[in-house]
Amino acid sequence: MAAARRARAGDPRAGFRQPAAELGPAVPQGLIRAARKSGQLNLAGRNLTEVPLHVWRINLDTPEEAHQNLSFGAADRWWEQTDLTKLILASNKLQCLSEDVKLLPALTVLDVHDNQLRSLPSALGQLENLQKLNLSHNKLESIPEELLQLSRLKSLLLQHNELSCLPDGFGQLVNLEELDLSNNHLTDIPTSFALLINLVRLNLASNQLKNLPADISTMKSLRQLDCTKNYLETVPSKLATMASLEQLYLRKNKLRALPEFPSCRLLKELHAGENQIEVLNSENLKHLNSLSVLELRDNKIKSIPDEITLLQKLERLDLANNDISRLPYTLGNLPQLKFLALEGNPLRTIRRDLLQKGTQELLKYLRSKIQDDVPNQNEEPPVTAMTLPSELRVNMHAITTLKLLDYRITELKESLCDINLGFNKISSVSLEFCMLHKLTHLDIRNNSLTSLPEEMAALRRLQVINLAFNRFKVFPSVLYQLLALETIVLSNNQVGSIDPLQLKKMDNLGTLDLQNNDLLQVPPELGNCESLRTLLLEGNPFRTPRAAILAKGTAAVLEYLRSRIPT
């Protein structure tokens, strides 16, 4: 009554209660109630052009139910609400964020990817508890200085914006572990990056960088560095001192030589395809004892040194579309090599039909020739295996308005192994797509898919599939048949159930991400899926396991589920 009297008297403190009509169809009242209890609110894909004021004030205003209920059960105690810690506003039509974002000081996760933001509010710097900030796929042209005050930030995603420069003080974000700046217009990197000593993953791909600062080598924790598709002509020699570096991507630059890596003894993957490298010598290779992937396709390499045999852990070697005329027979002695790509080279000593038999047959042939004499160069060469690179080049990453995945891809089926078609408008997957038998990685996140064709069961080599932010209401049954799958990302859909007995048969499945779906219950039998190392279930409406159990990690969740299996 006192509140009513204040309202009638024009008390400025009145009006905390927002009328139900303001909620509108985009933000159901039930979501608001659930968010007060869980501390998480998912408003992704609701065509919002602005964030309603009551969302920012969710922890300040008196809830609607407080004015309706006279008695409360344990589940209806609105005064025991939890501060909002996770807010997802992805895939909407937001052009700006209100300064009222400061009214959510407990936020640890803010996801605003795939909107139309051109600027950020300075109040963002007041979210002192923020640990993950996803601003990718917007239209940001600059970063406010206030953002650098987020001292607890661990993950900052800024890919696919319109940034041309970064604040000089970027190094103040000393707790950053993941930073993605790919697909912007950056021409240089601030020297303060040297202060990001906790950074584990740094993505600078698809920018306009002509060089990297030498101080980048002080990032002692960096394990993954992606500089794909820039204008790099050289790489600073100090890069070789990054002792923790495991994955280095230098594809699509202007490199004429590989850097030497005397100290990068943990380097496992080196991708340097589509450059202008002419020489591969022993100094480039002799210290890479841990290398499992070496990708050098589409360069101008003329020969492979015998020292290639020092790479005893090498599993994938891609030398396609170079100028290699012969191979060292000792290549056949690499014990772990499972994939060797040689198409598009003018090889004179290996028949075309032998190349088509696959890697193991080719290695067997090379081993058999180790003791043979060097072939007589005056003899007429046998039928050559030279193949020209296809004139048809389909850049899957450049497609921005795709509505139907329907390509004539027969020319690609023997070579394509990694496809990224995220952030389009794909509503169905064509059967032609199911012919890509060598596909290992497939990213179709942020589209309009509701199902997958059963013919995808032919993709028997598929290891990773990302289906996040689509419209699946059921778990795609064809995934149960893809036994090579190691990672399934199906977060932010509307999946209501899973089949634990089918999942248990997937012995290679290590990561299953089902966050922010509509799972009303988690079947206890899921605890028997012993191959799972990462199981993500947050943001679903089930009551058990409780949030406290989920917070303990995958092993604890699986153990809890096993304990509830009926005997």
Disulfide bonds with the S-S distance in Angstrom:
none
